[in-house]
Amino acid sequence: MLHQLRCSIFLFIQKVSTFFAKTDPLLYNLLFFFASYLAVDTTYLFSIYFLSTFFYDEFIKNYSEGNENDYGNFIINDRFDF
């Protein structure tokens, strides 16, 4: 009985380790894809924030004069989206 239990536990561990060995490349690919997305997303947000800070007066002046479409409206809106 004890031997049978040991064998079943060993087989279970073997099946689990085989499963992870087969899915390991897939998991790494998913992790790499997710990390790449975060890097691109962070770069986009930082660049929008940096540009809108650097040209803040010009954006606000244009926006208050009613010329909000001169620079593309999304830049002005994104500054206040954080």
Gaussian input, Z-matrix of N, CA and C with variables (Angstrom, degrees):
# hf/3-21g

backbone

0 1
 N
 C     1     B1
 C     2     B2     1     A1
 N     3     B3     2     A2     1     D1
 C     4     B4     3     A3     2     D2
 C     5     B5     4     A4     3     D3
 N     6     B6     5     A5     4     D4
 C     7     B7     6     A6     5     D5
 C     8     B8     7     A7     6     D6
 N     9     B9     8     A8     7     D7
 C    10    B10     9     A9     8     D8
 C    11    B11    10    A10     9     D9
 N    12    B12    11    A11    10    D10
 C    13    B13    12    A12    11    D11
 C    14    B14    13    A13    12    D12
 N    15    B15    14    A14    13    D13
 C    16    B16    15    A15    14    D14
 C    17    B17    16    A16    15    D15
 N    18    B18    17    A17    16    D16
 C    19    B19    18    A18    17    D17
 C    20    B20    19    A19    18    D18
 N    21    B21    20    A20    19    D19
 C    22    B22    21    A21    20    D20
 C    23    B23    22    A22    21    D21
 N    24    B24    23    A23    22    D22
 C    25    B25    24    A24    23    D23
 C    26    B26    25    A25    24    D24
 N    27    B27    26    A26    25    D25
 C    28    B28    27    A27    26    D26
 C    29    B29    28    A28    27    D27
 N    30    B30    29    A29    28    D28
 C    31    B31    30    A30    29    D29
 C    32    B32    31    A31    30    D30
 N    33    B33    32    A32    31    D31
 C    34    B34    33    A33    32    D32
 C    35    B35    34    A34    33    D33
 N    36    B36    35    A35    34    D34
 C    37    B37    36    A36    35    D35
 C    38    B38    37    A37    36    D36
 N    39    B39    38    A38    37    D37
 C    40    B40    39    A39    38    D38
 C    41    B41    40    A40    39    D39
 N    42    B42    41    A41    40    D40
 C    43    B43    42    A42    41    D41
 C    44    B44    43    A43    42    D42
 N    45    B45    44    A44    43    D43
 C    46    B46    45    A45    44    D44
 C    47    B47    46    A46    45    D45
 N    48    B48    47    A47    46    D46
 C    49    B49    48    A48    47    D47
 C    50    B50    49    A49    48    D48
 N    51    B51    50    A50    49    D49
 C    52    B52    51    A51    50    D50
 C    53    B53    52    A52    51    D51
 N    54    B54    53    A53    52    D52
 C    55    B55    54    A54    53    D53
 C    56    B56    55    A55    54    D54
 N    57    B57    56    A56    55    D55
 C    58    B58    57    A57    56    D56
 C    59    B59    58    A58    57    D57
 N    60    B60    59    A59    58    D58
 C    61    B61    60    A60    59    D59
 C    62    B62    61    A61    60    D60
 N    63    B63    62    A62    61    D61
 C    64    B64    63    A63    62    D62
 C    65    B65    64    A64    63    D63
 N    66    B66    65    A65    64    D64
 C    67    B67    66    A66    65    D65
 C    68    B68    67    A67    66    D66
 N    69    B69    68    A68    67    D67
 C    70    B70    69    A69    68    D68
 C    71    B71    70    A70    69    D69
 N    72    B72    71    A71    70    D70
 C    73    B73    72    A72    71    D71
 C    74    B74    73    A73    72    D72
 N    75    B75    74    A74    73    D73
 C    76    B76    75    A75    74    D74
 C    77    B77    76    A76    75    D75
 N    78    B78    77    A77    76    D76
 C    79    B79    78    A78    77    D77
 C    80    B80    79    A79    78    D78
 N    81    B81    80    A80    79    D79
 C    82    B82    81    A81    80    D80
 C    83    B83    82    A82    81    D81
 N    84    B84    83    A83    82    D82
 C    85    B85    84    A84    83    D83
 C    86    B86    85    A85    84    D84
 N    87    B87    86    A86    85    D85
 C    88    B88    87    A87    86    D86
 C    89    B89    88    A88    87    D87
 N    90    B90    89    A89    88    D88
 C    91    B91    90    A90    89    D89
 C    92    B92    91    A91    90    D90
 N    93    B93    92    A92    91    D91
 C    94    B94    93    A93    92    D92
 C    95    B95    94    A94    93    D93
 N    96    B96    95    A95    94    D94
 C    97    B97    96    A96    95    D95
 C    98    B98    97    A97    96    D96
 N    99    B99    98    A98    97    D97
 C   100   B100    99    A99    98    D98
 C   101   B101   100   A100    99    D99
 N   102   B102   101   A101   100   D100
 C   103   B103   102   A102   101   D101
 C   104   B104   103   A103   102   D102
 N   105   B105   104   A104   103   D103
 C   106   B106   105   A105   104   D104
 C   107   B107   106   A106   105   D105
 N   108   B108   107   A107   106   D106
 C   109   B109   108   A108   107   D107
 C   110   B110   109   A109   108   D108
 N   111   B111   110   A110   109   D109
 C   112   B112   111   A111   110   D110
 C   113   B113   112   A112   111   D111
 N   114   B114   113   A113   112   D112
 C   115   B115   114   A114   113   D113
 C   116   B116   115   A115   114   D114
 N   117   B117   116   A116   115   D115
 C   118   B118   117   A117   116   D116
 C   119   B119   118   A118   117   D117
 N   120   B120   119   A119   118   D118
 C   121   B121   120   A120   119   D119
 C   122   B122   121   A121   120   D120
 N   123   B123   122   A122   121   D121
 C   124   B124   123   A123   122   D122
 C   125   B125   124   A124   123   D123
 N   126   B126   125   A125   124   D124
 C   127   B127   126   A126   125   D125
 C   128   B128   127   A127   126   D126
 N   129   B129   128   A128   127   D127
 C   130   B130   129   A129   128   D128
 C   131   B131   130   A130   129   D129
 N   132   B132   131   A131   130   D130
 C   133   B133   132   A132   131   D131
 C   134   B134   133   A133   132   D132
 N   135   B135   134   A134   133   D133
 C   136   B136   135   A135   134   D134
 C   137   B137   136   A136   135   D135
 N   138   B138   137   A137   136   D136
 C   139   B139   138   A138   137   D137
 C   140   B140   139   A139   138   D138
 N   141   B141   140   A140   139   D139
 C   142   B142   141   A141   140   D140
 C   143   B143   142   A142   141   D141
 N   144   B144   143   A143   142   D142
 C   145   B145   144   A144   143   D143
 C   146   B146   145   A145   144   D144
 N   147   B147   146   A146   145   D145
 C   148   B148   147   A147   146   D146
 C   149   B149   148   A148   147   D147
 N   150   B150   149   A149   148   D148
 C   151   B151   150   A150   149   D149
 C   152   B152   151   A151   150   D150
 N   153   B153   152   A152   151   D151
 C   154   B154   153   A153   152   D152
 C   155   B155   154   A154   153   D153
 N   156   B156   155   A155   154   D154
 C   157   B157   156   A156   155   D155
 C   158   B158   157   A157   156   D156
 N   159   B159   158   A158   157   D157
 C   160   B160   159   A159   158   D158
 C   161   B161   160   A160   159   D159
 N   162   B162   161   A161   160   D160
 C   163   B163   162   A162   161   D161
 C   164   B164   163   A163   162   D162
 N   165   B165   164   A164   163   D163
 C   166   B166   165   A165   164   D164
 C   167   B167   166   A166   165   D165
 N   168   B168   167   A167   166   D166
 C   169   B169   168   A168   167   D167
 C   170   B170   169   A169   168   D168
 N   171   B171   170   A170   169   D169
 C   172   B172   171   A171   170   D170
 C   173   B173   172   A172   171   D171
 N   174   B174   173   A173   172   D172
 C   175   B175   174   A174   173   D173
 C   176   B176   175   A175   174   D174
 N   177   B177   176   A176   175   D175
 C   178   B178   177   A177   176   D176
 C   179   B179   178   A178   177   D177
 N   180   B180   179   A179   178   D178
 C   181   B181   180   A180   179   D179
 C   182   B182   181   A181   180   D180
 N   183   B183   182   A182   181   D181
 C   184   B184   183   A183   182   D182
 C   185   B185   184   A184   183   D183
 N   186   B186   185   A185   184   D184
 C   187   B187   186   A186   185   D185
 C   188   B188   187   A187   186   D186
 N   189   B189   188   A188   187   D187
 C   190   B190   189   A189   188   D188
 C   191   B191   190   A190   189   D189
 N   192   B192   191   A191   190   D190
 C   193   B193   192   A192   191   D191
 C   194   B194   193   A193   192   D192
 N   195   B195   194   A194   193   D193
 C   196   B196   195   A195   194   D194
 C   197   B197   196   A196   195   D195
 N   198   B198   197   A197   196   D196
 C   199   B199   198   A198   197   D197
 C   200   B200   199   A199   198   D198
 N   201   B201   200   A200   199   D199
 C   202   B202   201   A201   200   D200
 C   203   B203   202   A202   201   D201
 N   204   B204   203   A203   202   D202
 C   205   B205   204   A204   203   D203
 C   206   B206   205   A205   204   D204
 N   207   B207   206   A206   205   D205
 C   208   B208   207   A207   206   D206
 C   209   B209   208   A208   207   D207
 N   210   B210   209   A209   208   D208
 C   211   B211   210   A210   209   D209
 C   212   B212   211   A211   210   D210
 N   213   B213   212   A212   211   D211
 C   214   B214   213   A213   212   D212
 C   215   B215   214   A214   213   D213
 N   216   B216   215   A215   214   D214
 C   217   B217   216   A216   215   D215
 C   218   B218   217   A217   216   D216
 N   219   B219   218   A218   217   D217
 C   220   B220   219   A219   218   D218
 C   221   B221   220   A220   219   D219
 N   222   B222   221   A221   220   D220
 C   223   B223   222   A222   221   D221
 C   224   B224   223   A223   222   D222
 N   225   B225   224   A224   223   D223
 C   226   B226   225   A225   224   D224
 C   227   B227   226   A226   225   D225
 N   228   B228   227   A227   226   D226
 C   229   B229   228   A228   227   D227
 C   230   B230   229   A229   228   D228
 N   231   B231   230   A230   229   D229
 C   232   B232   231   A231   230   D230
 C   233   B233   232   A232   231   D231
 N   234   B234   233   A233   232   D232
 C   235   B235   234   A234   233   D233
 C   236   B236   235   A235   234   D234
 N   237   B237   236   A236   235   D235
 C   238   B238   237   A237   236   D236
 C   239   B239   238   A238   237   D237
 N   240   B240   239   A239   238   D238
 C   241   B241   240   A240   239   D239
 C   242   B242   241   A241   240   D240
 N   243   B243   242   A242   241   D241
 C   244   B244   243   A243   242   D242
 C   245   B245   244   A244   243   D243

   B1=1.4640
   B2=1.5285
   B3=1.3285
   B4=1.4607
   B5=1.5289
   B6=1.3324
   B7=1.4671
   B8=1.5319
   B9=1.3152
   B10=1.4749
   B11=1.5335
   B12=1.3191
   B13=1.4645
   B14=1.5276
   B15=1.3479
   B16=1.4647
   B17=1.5216
   B18=1.3106
   B19=1.4721
   B20=1.5242
   B21=1.3231
   B22=1.4637
   B23=1.5320
   B24=1.3333
   B25=1.4688
   B26=1.5225
   B27=1.3287
   B28=1.4618
   B29=1.5274
   B30=1.3313
   B31=1.4666
   B32=1.5249
   B33=1.3281
   B34=1.4663
   B35=1.5318
   B36=1.3342
   B37=1.4714
   B38=1.5252
   B39=1.3078
   B40=1.4663
   B41=1.5319
   B42=1.3243
   B43=1.4672
   B44=1.5241
   B45=1.3303
   B46=1.4660
   B47=1.5229
   B48=1.3298
   B49=1.4670
   B50=1.5272
   B51=1.3263
   B52=1.4672
   B53=1.5207
   B54=1.3271
   B55=1.4653
   B56=1.5242
   B57=1.3364
   B58=1.4662
   B59=1.5189
   B60=1.3199
   B61=1.4642
   B62=1.5273
   B63=1.3353
   B64=1.4677
   B65=1.5241
   B66=1.3234
   B67=1.4686
   B68=1.5261
   B69=1.3187
   B70=1.4613
   B71=1.5334
   B72=1.3352
   B73=1.4737
   B74=1.5257
   B75=1.3151
   B76=1.4664
   B77=1.5279
   B78=1.3289
   B79=1.4637
   B80=1.5227
   B81=1.3370
   B82=1.4621
   B83=1.5239
   B84=1.3182
   B85=1.4687
   B86=1.5232
   B87=1.3251
   B88=1.4633
   B89=1.5258
   B90=1.3231
   B91=1.4623
   B92=1.5261
   B93=1.3328
   B94=1.4656
   B95=1.5263
   B96=1.3321
   B97=1.4680
   B98=1.5266
   B99=1.3300
   B100=1.4599
   B101=1.5284
   B102=1.3375
   B103=1.4633
   B104=1.5263
   B105=1.3198
   B106=1.4665
   B107=1.5201
   B108=1.3173
   B109=1.4640
   B110=1.5242
   B111=1.3371
   B112=1.4655
   B113=1.5195
   B114=1.3311
   B115=1.4646
   B116=1.5227
   B117=1.3210
   B118=1.4674
   B119=1.5226
   B120=1.3154
   B121=1.4623
   B122=1.5287
   B123=1.3291
   B124=1.4645
   B125=1.5208
   B126=1.3347
   B127=1.4682
   B128=1.5161
   B129=1.3266
   B130=1.4710
   B131=1.5270
   B132=1.3361
   B133=1.4638
   B134=1.5223
   B135=1.3368
   B136=1.4565
   B137=1.5244
   B138=1.3393
   B139=1.4649
   B140=1.5251
   B141=1.3274
   B142=1.4642
   B143=1.5272
   B144=1.3320
   B145=1.4615
   B146=1.5293
   B147=1.3336
   B148=1.4642
   B149=1.5286
   B150=1.3313
   B151=1.4717
   B152=1.5207
   B153=1.3287
   B154=1.4597
   B155=1.5259
   B156=1.3361
   B157=1.4651
   B158=1.5230
   B159=1.3131
   B160=1.4663
   B161=1.5275
   B162=1.3266
   B163=1.4648
   B164=1.5309
   B165=1.3242
   B166=1.4661
   B167=1.5328
   B168=1.3322
   B169=1.4689
   B170=1.5162
   B171=1.3324
   B172=1.4562
   B173=1.5297
   B174=1.3378
   B175=1.4629
   B176=1.5243
   B177=1.3287
   B178=1.4606
   B179=1.5300
   B180=1.3466
   B181=1.4662
   B182=1.5341
   B183=1.3233
   B184=1.4603
   B185=1.5225
   B186=1.3331
   B187=1.4618
   B188=1.5286
   B189=1.3325
   B190=1.4626
   B191=1.5308
   B192=1.3324
   B193=1.4683
   B194=1.5279
   B195=1.3139
   B196=1.4608
   B197=1.5119
   B198=1.3385
   B199=1.4693
   B200=1.5252
   B201=1.3213
   B202=1.4570
   B203=1.5228
   B204=1.3318
   B205=1.4615
   B206=1.5249
   B207=1.3204
   B208=1.4607
   B209=1.5194
   B210=1.3270
   B211=1.4577
   B212=1.5242
   B213=1.2893
   B214=1.4562
   B215=1.5111
   B216=1.2882
   B217=1.4525
   B218=1.5243
   B219=1.3472
   B220=1.4606
   B221=1.5274
   B222=1.3210
   B223=1.4680
   B224=1.5269
   B225=1.3021
   B226=1.4612
   B227=1.5295
   B228=1.3235
   B229=1.4625
   B230=1.5222
   B231=1.3443
   B232=1.4624
   B233=1.5181
   B234=1.3298
   B235=1.4669
   B236=1.5264
   B237=1.3098
   B238=1.4597
   B239=1.5239
   B240=1.3306
   B241=1.4636
   B242=1.5191
   B243=1.3263
   B244=1.4587
   B245=1.4869
   A1=110.92
   A2=116.12
   A3=120.45
   A4=110.83
   A5=115.32
   A6=119.38
   A7=110.66
   A8=116.19
   A9=120.37
   A10=110.80
   A11=116.66
   A12=120.79
   A13=110.72
   A14=116.40
   A15=119.82
   A16=111.36
   A17=115.88
   A18=119.69
   A19=111.07
   A20=117.04
   A21=119.30
   A22=110.70
   A23=117.43
   A24=120.14
   A25=109.87
   A26=116.58
   A27=120.35
   A28=110.88
   A29=116.87
   A30=120.27
   A31=111.29
   A32=115.93
   A33=119.50
   A34=110.63
   A35=116.70
   A36=120.48
   A37=110.52
   A38=116.24
   A39=120.15
   A40=110.93
   A41=117.03
   A42=120.23
   A43=111.39
   A44=116.73
   A45=120.55
   A46=110.47
   A47=117.12
   A48=119.67
   A49=110.91
   A50=117.65
   A51=120.35
   A52=110.43
   A53=116.48
   A54=120.27
   A55=110.76
   A56=116.41
   A57=118.91
   A58=111.78
   A59=117.62
   A60=119.79
   A61=110.57
   A62=116.48
   A63=119.63
   A64=111.63
   A65=117.46
   A66=120.00
   A67=112.84
   A68=117.95
   A69=121.25
   A70=112.99
   A71=119.48
   A72=118.49
   A73=112.65
   A74=117.08
   A75=120.59
   A76=110.59
   A77=116.22
   A78=119.79
   A79=111.26
   A80=116.61
   A81=119.23
   A82=111.33
   A83=116.84
   A84=119.99
   A85=111.22
   A86=116.95
   A87=120.16
   A88=111.27
   A89=116.27
   A90=120.38
   A91=111.00
   A92=116.58
   A93=120.80
   A94=110.85
   A95=116.58
   A96=120.63
   A97=110.68
   A98=116.99
   A99=121.14
   A100=110.70
   A101=116.86
   A102=120.50
   A103=110.70
   A104=117.36
   A105=120.62
   A106=110.32
   A107=116.48
   A108=119.54
   A109=110.69
   A110=116.85
   A111=119.81
   A112=111.35
   A113=116.75
   A114=119.96
   A115=110.83
   A116=117.23
   A117=120.81
   A118=110.20
   A119=116.74
   A120=120.93
   A121=110.92
   A122=116.65
   A123=120.45
   A124=111.03
   A125=116.41
   A126=119.81
   A127=110.48
   A128=116.77
   A129=120.35
   A130=110.60
   A131=116.48
   A132=119.47
   A133=111.41
   A134=116.33
   A135=119.07
   A136=110.78
   A137=117.42
   A138=119.14
   A139=111.03
   A140=117.55
   A141=119.91
   A142=109.91
   A143=116.11
   A144=119.30
   A145=110.73
   A146=116.49
   A147=120.31
   A148=110.92
   A149=116.09
   A150=119.01
   A151=111.25
   A152=116.15
   A153=118.13
   A154=111.44
   A155=117.35
   A156=119.60
   A157=110.69
   A158=115.38
   A159=120.89
   A160=111.27
   A161=115.56
   A162=120.20
   A163=111.54
   A164=116.07
   A165=121.18
   A166=112.13
   A167=117.60
   A168=120.69
   A169=111.68
   A170=115.49
   A171=119.15
   A172=110.72
   A173=116.36
   A174=119.85
   A175=110.93
   A176=115.57
   A177=119.05
   A178=110.41
   A179=116.56
   A180=120.08
   A181=110.08
   A182=115.68
   A183=119.69
   A184=110.86
   A185=115.14
   A186=119.38
   A187=110.47
   A188=116.77
   A189=119.44
   A190=111.57
   A191=116.74
   A192=119.30
   A193=112.02
   A194=116.79
   A195=120.39
   A196=113.85
   A197=117.51
   A198=120.60
   A199=110.48
   A200=117.91
   A201=120.16
   A202=113.60
   A203=118.17
   A204=119.24
   A205=112.77
   A206=118.30
   A207=119.91
   A208=112.83
   A209=117.33
   A210=120.82
   A211=112.34
   A212=118.35
   A213=119.86
   A214=107.85
   A215=116.94
   A216=122.14
   A217=112.72
   A218=117.30
   A219=119.74
   A220=111.79
   A221=118.77
   A222=120.40
   A223=109.78
   A224=116.74
   A225=120.29
   A226=110.13
   A227=116.85
   A228=119.43
   A229=111.66
   A230=117.09
   A231=119.67
   A232=112.67
   A233=117.36
   A234=118.58
   A235=110.67
   A236=118.02
   A237=121.96
   A238=112.20
   A239=117.67
   A240=120.76
   A241=113.50
   A242=118.56
   A243=119.32
   A244=108.95
   D1=-47.99
   D2=179.64
   D3=-64.52
   D4=-39.13
   D5=178.31
   D6=-63.22
   D7=-40.37
   D8=179.24
   D9=-64.66
   D10=-39.99
   D11=177.70
   D12=-63.78
   D13=-43.71
   D14=177.69
   D15=-60.77
   D16=-42.26
   D17=-179.86
   D18=-64.59
   D19=-41.53
   D20=-179.21
   D21=-67.87
   D22=-37.88
   D23=176.64
   D24=-64.96
   D25=-43.54
   D26=179.05
   D27=-61.36
   D28=-42.99
   D29=179.11
   D30=-64.45
   D31=-39.33
   D32=177.98
   D33=-62.23
   D34=-46.69
   D35=178.91
   D36=-62.14
   D37=-39.28
   D38=179.54
   D39=-64.92
   D40=-41.73
   D41=178.75
   D42=-65.37
   D43=-42.23
   D44=179.53
   D45=-63.83
   D46=-45.30
   D47=-178.99
   D48=-66.92
   D49=-35.18
   D50=176.20
   D51=-65.75
   D52=-40.35
   D53=178.41
   D54=-60.43
   D55=-47.17
   D56=-179.17
   D57=-68.96
   D58=-32.55
   D59=177.88
   D60=-66.05
   D61=-35.56
   D62=-179.89
   D63=-77.13
   D64=-34.24
   D65=-177.29
   D66=-92.40
   D67=-2.62
   D68=-177.64
   D69=-57.25
   D70=-49.44
   D71=178.29
   D72=-59.81
   D73=-37.17
   D74=178.69
   D75=-64.65
   D76=-43.37
   D77=179.39
   D78=-63.69
   D79=-40.33
   D80=177.79
   D81=-65.10
   D82=-39.37
   D83=177.81
   D84=-63.24
   D85=-43.22
   D86=178.04
   D87=-63.76
   D88=-41.58
   D89=178.76
   D90=-63.37
   D91=-43.22
   D92=179.23
   D93=-64.10
   D94=-41.79
   D95=179.36
   D96=-62.78
   D97=-44.06
   D98=-179.68
   D99=-64.72
   D100=-42.38
   D101=179.04
   D102=-64.65
   D103=-38.24
   D104=178.13
   D105=-64.91
   D106=-41.16
   D107=179.01
   D108=-61.64
   D109=-44.24
   D110=179.64
   D111=-61.61
   D112=-40.20
   D113=-179.83
   D114=-64.02
   D115=-44.12
   D116=-179.73
   D117=-66.31
   D118=-43.35
   D119=-178.84
   D120=-63.46
   D121=-43.90
   D122=179.44
   D123=-65.20
   D124=-40.89
   D125=178.57
   D126=-62.20
   D127=-41.81
   D128=179.22
   D129=-61.83
   D130=-48.93
   D131=-178.21
   D132=-63.45
   D133=-41.70
   D134=-179.66
   D135=-65.47
   D136=-41.45
   D137=-178.55
   D138=-66.36
   D139=-38.99
   D140=177.39
   D141=-64.16
   D142=-43.18
   D143=-179.63
   D144=-65.35
   D145=-43.62
   D146=-178.25
   D147=-64.29
   D148=-46.59
   D149=-179.16
   D150=-63.31
   D151=-43.49
   D152=-177.43
   D153=-70.41
   D154=-26.94
   D155=175.16
   D156=-74.10
   D157=-41.55
   D158=-177.18
   D159=-65.20
   D160=-41.38
   D161=-178.26
   D162=-106.79
   D163=29.42
   D164=-171.75
   D165=-56.17
   D166=-50.44
   D167=-176.38
   D168=-60.75
   D169=-40.92
   D170=-178.04
   D171=-66.88
   D172=-41.33
   D173=178.87
   D174=-63.11
   D175=-46.78
   D176=-177.00
   D177=-65.97
   D178=-40.26
   D179=179.62
   D180=-61.34
   D181=-46.52
   D182=-179.65
   D183=-64.69
   D184=-40.03
   D185=-177.50
   D186=-67.05
   D187=-40.62
   D188=-177.22
   D189=-73.67
   D190=-22.49
   D191=178.01
   D192=-85.51
   D193=-1.63
   D194=178.68
   D195=87.54
   D196=13.93
   D197=178.12
   D198=-103.67
   D199=42.19
   D200=-172.04
   D201=-64.99
   D202=-17.27
   D203=-178.63
   D204=-87.51
   D205=-2.50
   D206=-177.22
   D207=-65.03
   D208=-38.12
   D209=-176.97
   D210=-105.70
   D211=1.61
   D212=-173.08
   D213=91.13
   D214=115.43
   D215=-170.63
   D216=-62.70
   D217=-26.59
   D218=-172.93
   D219=-64.05
   D220=-29.32
   D221=-177.50
   D222=-67.53
   D223=-42.39
   D224=-179.78
   D225=-66.64
   D226=-43.15
   D227=-178.81
   D228=-67.63
   D229=-38.25
   D230=-175.89
   D231=-67.25
   D232=-24.86
   D233=179.40
   D234=-61.45
   D235=-32.81
   D236=-176.00
   D237=-101.91
   D238=12.41
   D239=-179.35
   D240=-86.59
   D241=-10.84
   D242=-175.77
   D243=-70.74

